[in-house]
């Protein structure tokens, strides 16, 4: 008799959780990685959750379904996923049911059980905010433009407005994103941040651009100019995670209630999707948060 075929095992969804949000039995939250899905265009068994131009809609739908099933098993609760057409804005939506039409913006808040709020990222920072007392939640997409518009700070304000949240009681988590080790920006971004925030200059670091040819053959590049006038261009790096942490503090959150996973998407393309590291051809991860029924 022919040998029986082995049953195919389902890829396992990998979900990262934040210490600041642990221990709340009514809460489901997490940050996905690229592992444990059905997409193939970005590598075998990748969990692309964004409808990108490279992947098929069928693969993404299957990945989202697998995420929902995985979360339902963990929380013993059914979920209805709500996402956005993200536009690098400070637009935040209050959600009480699944919207009839697609929403545009970069933030979602709710206190309704059974709704799973999600934002997509591939270098930008996902931020989850939770009110343990009011059982209210929010999730926000913060790239440099959204950070400049203070979306995290405004998210806290929206939770105060709609749920009566006390910022000192809120808990927050900053998920995986591109860190200041890799996030090089232009001088115009630096000047804009410094013009908007009193601590703006503290968010940047500079390094001299490394040129291996100059280092190996310095005599070839000697000039008649005075010392100090032939320096290589400087590279500017932005600490976007710290910028958002400072916004949360300014909004009234306690430092001890803010978790930062501290992981860089660009440094770890084997674990995370990274738009910069993969030169634009990449999938999307999702930060999710929900109130259990």
N, C-alpha and C positions, 0 to 999 in steps of 0.2 A: 504494500500500500504506500502511496506517496506520503511523504512527511507533511503533516499539517502545517499550515502557515501560522506564523506567530501573530498574535493580535497586535495591531499597532497601538502603541502607547501615546496618549495625548501629551503634547508638550505642557510643562507645568509653568503656570504664570508666576513670575517672581515679583513680589510686592515689598517695597521698602517702607518701613513705618518710622514715625518720629517719636522720640522719648517723651516730648512734651504733651503728646496726645494719647499716650498709653494709659490704660487704666480706666477709660471711660467706657462702660459696658454698652452704652446706647449708641456709640459712635463706630462707624467704619471709615477708614481712611488709608491712604497709601500712595506711593509713587511707583509706577511701573518701570521696568527696564526694557531692553530690547529682546529679552529672552522669553521663550515659552509661547510662541505663536505659530501662525501658519503662512506668513509671508515668506517669499523666497528671493525677491528682488534685492533685498538688503542683506542677504545671507540666509542660511538655512534656519528654519523655525524661528523667525523673528516676529516679535509682537508689535507690528506697526498698527497704531490705533488712529492714524490720521489719513484722510482721503487725499493722498498725494498723487501727483501726476505719474509717478513711476509704478505704483502698486495697483492691483486690481481692486475694484469695489467689493468683489466677493471675498477676497482675502481679508480686507479690513473689517467687513461685516462679521466674518467668522471670528476674527480676533476679538472684536468687541463682545460678541456673544460668549466667547470663552472666558473673557474677563468677568462678565456678569455672572456666569455660572460659578466661577471660582469664588467670587465674592458672596454669592448666595449660599454656598456651602459653608463658608467661614462664619458668616453672620446669621445663618438660618433665616434669611430675609430676602424677599424679592425686591429687585431694584428697577427703576425706570431712569435711564441715563439722560442727562441734560447737558449739552455742550453748546459751544458758540462758534460763530464765524469770527475768529479773532483778528483784530484790526490794529493792534498796538495802541490802544486808547486807554482812557480812564472811565469808560462806560461800564456800569455795574447794574445787573438786573436782579430784582427780587423775584424769586420763583415760588409759586404756590402749587403749580401743576405743570405737567409737560406742555411746553408751548405748542400752539397750533402751527406756527410758522417759525422758520429758523431765526435765531437772534444774532445780532452783531454786537460785539463788545469784548471785554477782557476780564469780567468778574461776574460771579454768581453768588447769591446768598439765599438761604432758606431756613425755615424751622419746620418744614413739612417732612414727616417721616416717609420713607420709601423712595425719595428722590435722590439719585446719585449725581452729584455735580462734578463736572470734569473740565479741565483745561489741558490743552496739548502743548508740549514743549519739545525742543531739540537743541537747546543751549540757553534759551530764556529761562527765567526762574519761576517755578510754580510756588505759590504761597497759600497755605491753608490756615484759616483762622477759626477757632472754635470757642463758643461761649458755653462753658460747662453748666452754668446756672440756668440759662434760658433754653438750653438745648438748641442753639442756633449755630449755623455754620456758614463759611464762605470759602471760595477758592478763587485765586487771582493769577493772571498771567502777566509777568513783569519782565519785559525786555527793557532795553535802555530807554526807549521812548515812553513806555508805560511807567517806568520808574521815575523818569523826569516829570511826568504828570502826577506823581504821588498816588498811584493806584492802591498800594497797600495801605497808606494812611487814610485815603478816602474810603477804602473798604471798611476800616474800623468805624469811620463816621457813619456809613450806611447801616452798620449793625447797631450802632447806638440809636439811630433814627427809627429803624423798623422794629427792633427787638428790645430796646431799652438796655442794651448791653453796657456793662461797666468795663472800660478798657483795662483796668487793673486786674480784672478777673479773667480776661481773655487769654487763651493759649494759641500759639502760632508755630508753624513749621515752615522752614525754607527748604525746598527740595533740591534735587540735583540740577546743576546749571553750569555754565562756563565761568570759571573762576579767574581771578586776576593773574594767575599764572599763565593764562592763555588768551585772555580777552583784550586784544590790542585794539585801540581806537585811535581816531585822529584828534588833532589839537582842537578842532571845532567842538567835538563832544566834551572834551575837558573844559573848555571855556564856558560852554552852556551849563554844565553841572555846577561849576564854580559860581556862576551868576545866579543860580537858583537856590543853592544850599550854603549855609554858613560853614558847613564842614566839607564842602565840595572838594577842596584841595586834598583832604585826607583820604579821599577815595581812589587816588591815583598813585601809581609808582612809575618811575622811568628807568630805563636801561639803555645803554648804548647798543646800537645795532651791531651784531657780531658779523665780521667779514673774514672768513677763513683765509682768503687770498692775501688780505692785508696782514693777517697775523703770521702767515708763513713766509711772506716775502716783503717785509716792511720797507726795505731800502728802495723798492720799486716805486713806492708811493710818497717819498720824501718831497716836500714842497718848500718853497722859499718863504712861505708865510710864517708869521710869528707863532710860537708855541701857543696852543689853545685855540687856534683859528682853523684847524683842519680836522676837528673832531667829526666822528661818524654821526649820522642822524640818531636822534634819541627815539626809542620806542615807548609808547604810552599805554599803560594797562589800567583798566577800570575794575574796581571791586564792586560788582553789581549786587552781590549778596549782602555786603556790609551796608550799601546804600539802602537796601530794603529793611535791613535790621534797624538801622537808625530811624527810618520812617515809622516803624512799629513802636520804637521807644518814644518817639515824639508824639505818637498818637495816644500814649498812656499805658502801653503794655509794660509789664515787669520783665526785666532782662532774664530772670530765671524761668519765665514762661515761654521763652522763644527757643526753639530747637533749630539748629542749622545742620543738615546732614553732612555738609562739608565736602561733598563729592563733586568733581569736575567732569562734566560730560565730554569736553574736548580731550582731556587726558586719558579717558577710559572709553574709547569708541567700541571696545569689545563688549561693554556692558550697557552703554547708553547710546542713543542716537545723538549725533552732533553735527549740526549744519555746517559749522566751520571746519571741523576735522575731516568731514567727508565731502567738503566742497559742494555743498548744496544737494547732493543726491543722498537723501537720508529719510528715515521714517519719523514718526512722532511717538513720544511717550505720553502718558496721561497721569495727571495728579487727580485723585478722586477723593470725595468725602461725602458721607451720607448719614442721616439719622435713621437708626433702625426702627422698624415698626414694632 
